[in-house]
């Protein structure tokens, strides 16, 4: 530890030696006939500052996890038919209820028209039977028609009513088959795998595609059993997807109830907001707590700069930039918990313009964030 501290102090001393002592230019004063010295250094830099604050946070560690979709559907068809059109490709984003596969419906359309025509015929016969029944009812009361003739007319009418009911069921079934011939997305999702092509025949249960819900994106992170208690359900944690250059805030959603028999690690599930361009099994780095919360100093993440592997921040001392080596204890969204000699709550640090600063360079504060 002492050796590391000595190296850090030596590095800072070298930086100060290079930049604190400016070049001295000798210029002759024409009026006095004497020589004066002028200091040529970097001009005042315009910077934006923000204060260091105190807050109860936990030290965390970064663990590599794996992205996955918690809701994945093997989309299939409920009816047989010839695929007329496929309106997606692998990797496409599809909206809920959008039409993704269409089966040919010409036979079903003919069936609907045929059943409807039969219903119309039955309606004509039923109308006549009802009139005949009404007439025979009058004759039967007048004893001008036999009871058998009246009963036969009544049975004929009832039979036509049942025929129409059966045809109505067939019509609804045909319409349902036509409706089911248009397959829609059950949720907003990304197509992981395409299995259907135009012109192919599909039967009930045939998998058309594998669709993953973009609103059910998670990262699973292997964590030692001893650290589980520091990541309760609902805890907010930082997640970085390096491949997409994304920094997100996820929510601990519980754990996968199967421990690795070799490492005894347990996978914690962290739910993420919707992310465009994400790939199944892509890696993500999660910052998880490794201890209880305690009072720590927080600085804006933009205040961090790195010089030869050493994290530093710039504060302002007598109108000049003053670098301070620091250790990052935790990453917390737009802030970082830091430790460093001389850092205290309320101290002003540079959050914009710090990438161009040099030690002891004059600065002009143009804005101060709270």
C-alpha positions in Angstrom: 0.0 0.0 0.0 2.8 2.5 0.9 4.6 1.7 -2.3 1.5 2.3 -4.3 1.0 5.6 -2.5 4.6 6.6 -3.2 4.1 5.9 -7.0 0.9 8.0 -7.0 2.6 10.9 -5.3 5.6 10.7 -7.6 3.3 10.7 -10.6 1.5 13.8 -9.4 4.8 15.5 -8.6 6.0 14.9 -12.2 2.7 16.4 -13.5 3.1 19.5 -11.3 6.8 20.0 -12.3 5.9 19.9 -16.0 3.0 22.3 -15.9 3.5 24.5 -12.9 6.7 26.1 -13.9 6.1 28.1 -17.1 8.6 29.1 -19.7 10.3 32.4 -18.8 10.7 34.9 -21.6 13.1 37.7 -21.3 11.9 41.0 -22.7 13.6 44.3 -22.8 11.7 47.3 -21.4 12.4 50.0 -23.9 11.5 52.9 -21.6 13.4 51.8 -18.5 16.3 50.1 -20.4 15.9 47.1 -18.1 15.0 43.5 -18.6 11.7 42.1 -17.2 10.3 38.6 -17.1 7.0 37.6 -18.6 5.3 34.2 -17.8 3.8 32.4 -20.8 1.4 29.7 -19.7 -1.9 28.2 -20.8 -4.7 30.8 -21.0 -7.6 30.7 -18.4 -9.8 27.7 -19.2 -13.6 28.0 -19.1 -15.1 25.3 -16.9 -18.3 24.2 -15.3 -18.3 23.0 -11.7 -20.5 21.0 -9.3 -20.2 20.2 -5.6 -19.2 17.0 -3.9 -22.0 15.7 -1.7 -22.5 13.1 1.1 -25.0 10.3 0.9 -25.7 6.8 2.2 -24.4 4.4 -0.4 -22.8 0.9 -0.6 -19.5 0.0 -2.0 -20.0 -2.1 -5.2 -18.2 -4.3 -7.5 -18.6 -4.8 -11.3 -19.7 -8.3 -12.4 -20.1 -9.6 -15.9 -23.6 -10.9 -16.7 -25.6 -12.2 -19.7 -28.6 -10.5 -21.3 -31.7 -12.6 -22.0 -35.4 -12.2 -22.7 -37.7 -13.5 -19.9 -40.7 -13.7 -22.2 -40.1 -15.6 -25.5 -42.9 -17.0 -27.7 -42.8 -19.8 -30.3 -45.4 -18.2 -32.5 -47.5 -20.8 -34.3 -50.7 -21.1 -36.3 -54.1 -22.6 -35.2 -55.3 -23.5 -38.7 -53.9 -25.2 -41.8 -53.1 -23.2 -44.9 -50.7 -22.0 -47.6 -48.5 -19.1 -46.5 -49.4 -16.1 -48.6 -47.0 -13.5 -47.1 -44.4 -13.2 -44.4 -44.0 -9.6 -43.1 -40.8 -9.9 -41.1 -37.2 -10.9 -41.1 -34.9 -12.2 -38.4 -33.9 -9.4 -36.2 -36.9 -7.2 -37.0 -38.8 -5.3 -34.3 -42.5 -5.9 -34.6 -45.3 -4.1 -32.8 -48.1 -5.7 -30.8 -51.1 -6.7 -33.0 -49.1 -6.1 -36.2 -49.8 -8.6 -39.0 -46.7 -10.8 -39.5 -48.0 -13.9 -41.4 -50.9 -14.2 -43.8 -52.4 -17.5 -45.0 -54.3 -17.9 -48.2 -58.1 -17.6 -47.5 -59.7 -18.1 -50.9 -61.2 -21.5 -50.0 -62.4 -20.1 -46.6 -64.0 -17.2 -48.4 -65.8 -19.5 -50.7 -66.9 -21.6 -47.7 -68.3 -18.5 -46.0 -70.2 -17.5 -49.1 -71.6 -21.0 -49.5 -72.8 -21.3 -45.9 -74.3 -17.8 -46.1 -76.3 -18.8 -49.2 -77.6 -21.9 -47.4 -78.7 -19.7 -44.5 -80.6 -17.5 -47.0 -82.4 -20.5 -48.5 -83.4 -21.7 -45.0 -84.6 -18.3 -44.1 -87.0 -18.4 -47.2 -88.3 -21.8 -46.2 -88.6 -20.9 -42.6 -90.6 -17.8 -43.5 -93.0 -19.9 -45.6 -93.3 -22.6 -42.8 -94.2 -20.0 -40.2 -96.9 -18.6 -42.5 -98.2 -22.1 -43.1 -98.2 -22.9 -39.4 -100.1 -19.8 -38.6 -102.7 -20.7 -41.3 -103.0 -24.3 -40.0 -103.4 -23.1 -36.4 -106.5 -21.2 -37.5 -107.8 -24.2 -39.5 -107.1 -26.5 -36.5 -109.1 -24.3 -34.2 -111.9 -24.4 -36.6 -111.5 -28.2 -36.9 -110.8 -27.8 -40.6 -107.4 -29.4 -40.3 -106.3 -32.6 -38.4 -104.1 -32.6 -35.4 -101.4 -34.6 -37.3 -101.3 -32.0 -40.1 -100.9 -29.2 -37.5 -98.1 -31.2 -35.7 -96.3 -31.9 -39.0 -96.3 -28.2 -39.8 -94.9 -27.3 -36.4 -92.2 -30.0 -36.6 -91.2 -28.7 -40.0 -90.8 -25.2 -38.7 -88.7 -26.4 -35.7 -86.5 -28.5 -38.1 -85.8 -25.4 -40.2 -84.9 -23.4 -37.1 -82.4 -26.1 -36.1 -80.9 -26.2 -39.6 -80.4 -22.4 -39.5 -78.7 -22.7 -36.1 -76.3 -25.3 -37.4 -75.5 -23.2 -40.4 -74.9 -20.2 -38.2 -72.4 -22.2 -36.2 -70.7 -23.3 -39.4 -70.6 -19.7 -40.6 -69.0 -18.5 -37.4 -66.4 -21.3 -37.6 -65.5 -20.4 -41.2 -65.2 -16.7 -40.2 -63.0 -17.7 -37.2 -60.7 -19.8 -39.5 -60.4 -16.8 -41.8 -59.5 -14.6 -38.8 -57.0 -17.1 -37.6 -55.4 -17.2 -41.0 -53.9 -13.8 -40.2 -51.3 -14.2 -37.5 -50.4 -11.1 -35.4 -47.7 -10.3 -32.9 -48.9 -10.9 -29.3 -46.5 -8.2 -27.9 -43.8 -5.7 -29.0 -40.9 -8.0 -29.8 -37.8 -8.8 -31.7 -37.7 -11.8 -34.1 -35.0 -14.2 -32.9 -35.7 -16.9 -35.5 -37.7 -17.1 -38.7 -39.3 -20.4 -39.7 -42.0 -19.5 -42.2 -41.6 -18.7 -45.9 -44.2 -17.6 -48.5 -45.6 -20.6 -50.4 -45.0 -23.1 -47.6 -47.8 -25.2 -46.2 -48.4 -25.0 -42.4 -50.5 -27.1 -40.1 -51.9 -26.2 -36.6 -48.9 -26.0 -34.2 -46.3 -25.2 -36.9 -43.7 -22.7 -35.5 -43.7 -19.6 -37.6 -41.0 -17.7 -35.7 -39.4 -17.2 -32.2 -40.4 -13.8 -30.8 -38.9 -12.2 -27.7 -40.6 -9.4 -25.8 -38.5 -6.2 -25.8 -40.2 -5.1 -22.6 -38.9 -8.2 -20.7 -35.2 -7.7 -21.0 -33.1 -9.0 -18.1 -29.4 -9.6 -17.3 -28.5 -12.6 -15.1 -25.5 -12.1 -12.9 -23.5 -14.8 -11.0 -23.1 -13.7 -7.4 -21.6 -15.4 -4.4 -24.1 -16.6 -1.8 -22.5 -14.3 0.8 -23.4 -11.2 -1.3 -27.1 -12.0 -2.0 -28.3 -10.1 1.1 -26.9 -6.8 -0.3 -29.0 -7.0 -3.4 -32.6 -7.2 -2.3 -35.5 -7.2 -4.8 -36.2 -3.6 -6.0 -32.6 -2.4 -5.5 -31.5 0.0 -8.3 -28.1 -1.0 -9.9 -26.1 0.4 -12.7 -25.7 -1.8 -15.9 -23.3 -1.1 -18.7 -23.7 -2.7 -22.2 -20.3 -2.0 -23.6 -21.1 -3.3 -27.1 -23.9 -0.7 -27.4 -22.2 2.0 -25.4 -25.2 2.1 -23.1 -25.3 3.0 -19.4 -28.6 2.0 -17.8 -30.2 1.7 -14.4 -31.7 -1.7 -13.8 -33.8 -3.1 -11.0 -33.1 -6.3 -9.1 -36.0 -8.6 -9.8 -35.1 -11.6 -7.7 -32.9 -14.6 -8.4 -32.9 -17.8 -10.4 -33.5 -20.5 -7.8 -30.7 -22.8 -8.9 -27.2 -22.5 -7.6 -24.1 -23.5 -9.6 -23.0 -26.8 -8.0 -19.3 -26.0 -8.7 -18.9 -22.3 -7.7 -22.0 -22.1 -5.4 -22.9 -18.9 -7.2 -26.5 -17.8 -7.6 -27.8 -15.8 -10.6 -29.5 -12.5 -9.7 -32.0 -11.3 -12.2 -31.8 -7.5 -13.1 -34.7 -6.1 -15.2 -33.7 -3.5 -17.7 -35.7 -0.8 -19.6 -36.2 -1.3 -23.4 -32.9 -1.2 -25.3 -32.6 -1.0 -29.1 -30.1 -3.3 -30.8 -29.7 -5.7 -27.9 -28.7 -9.3 -28.8 -29.6 -12.4 -26.9 -26.7 -13.6 -24.7 -24.8 -10.3 -25.1 -22.6 -9.4 -22.1 -23.5 -6.7 -19.7 -21.6 -5.4 -16.7 -23.6 -4.9 -13.5 -22.4 -2.9 -10.4 -23.7 -4.8 -7.4 -23.3 -3.9 -3.7 -20.7 -5.8 -1.7 -21.5 -4.3 1.7 -23.9 -2.3 3.9 -24.7 1.3 3.0 -22.6 3.9 4.7 -22.0 7.6 4.5 -19.8 8.3 1.5 -18.7 11.2 -0.7 -20.3 11.4 -4.2 -19.0 13.4 -7.1 -20.6 13.7 -10.6 -19.3 11.0 -13.0 -18.3 13.7 -15.5 -15.7 14.9 -12.9 -13.6 11.8 -13.4 -10.6 11.9 -15.7 -7.9 9.2 -16.1 -4.2 9.9 -16.4 -2.0 6.9 -17.1 -4.4 4.6 -15.3 -4.9 6.9 -12.3 -8.4 8.3 -11.7 -8.3 12.0 -10.8 -10.6 14.9 -10.3 -9.9 18.6 -10.6 -10.9 21.1 -7.9 -10.2 24.8 -7.9 -7.6 26.4 -5.5 -7.2 30.2 -5.7 -8.6 30.3 -9.2 -6.3 27.6 -10.5 -6.9 23.9 -11.4 -5.8 21.5 -8.7 -5.7 17.8 -9.5 -6.5 15.2 -6.8 -5.9 11.5 -7.2 -9.0 9.5 -6.1 -10.2 6.0 -5.8 -13.7 5.1 -7.2 -15.6 3.0 -4.6 -18.9 2.7 -6.4 -20.6 3.7 -9.7 -24.1 5.1 -9.1 -25.7 6.2 -12.3 -24.6 9.8 -13.0 -22.5 9.8 -9.8 -19.5 8.0 -8.3 -18.6 7.4 -4.7 -15.0 8.4 -4.2 -12.2 8.4 -1.7 -9.1 10.7 -1.8 -6.9 12.8 0.4 -8.4 16.3 1.1 -11.8 15.6 -0.5 -14.8 16.7 1.6 -18.4 17.5 1.2 -19.2 20.8 -0.5 -15.9 20.9 -2.4 -16.2 22.2 -5.9 -15.0 19.9 -8.7 -14.8 20.5 -12.5 -17.4 18.6 -14.5 -17.0 20.2 -17.9 -13.7 21.4 -19.5 -11.6 19.1 -17.2 -10.4 17.0 -20.1 -8.3 19.9 -21.3 -7.0 21.2 -18.0 -3.4 21.2 -16.8 -2.3 21.4 -13.1 -2.2 25.0 -11.8 -3.8 26.3 -15.0 -6.0 29.4 -14.4 -9.7 28.8 -14.8 -12.8 30.8 -15.3 -16.0 29.3 -13.9 -18.8 29.9 -16.4 -21.5 27.8 -14.7 -22.1 25.9 -11.4 -24.3 22.9 -11.2 -26.1 21.9 -8.1 
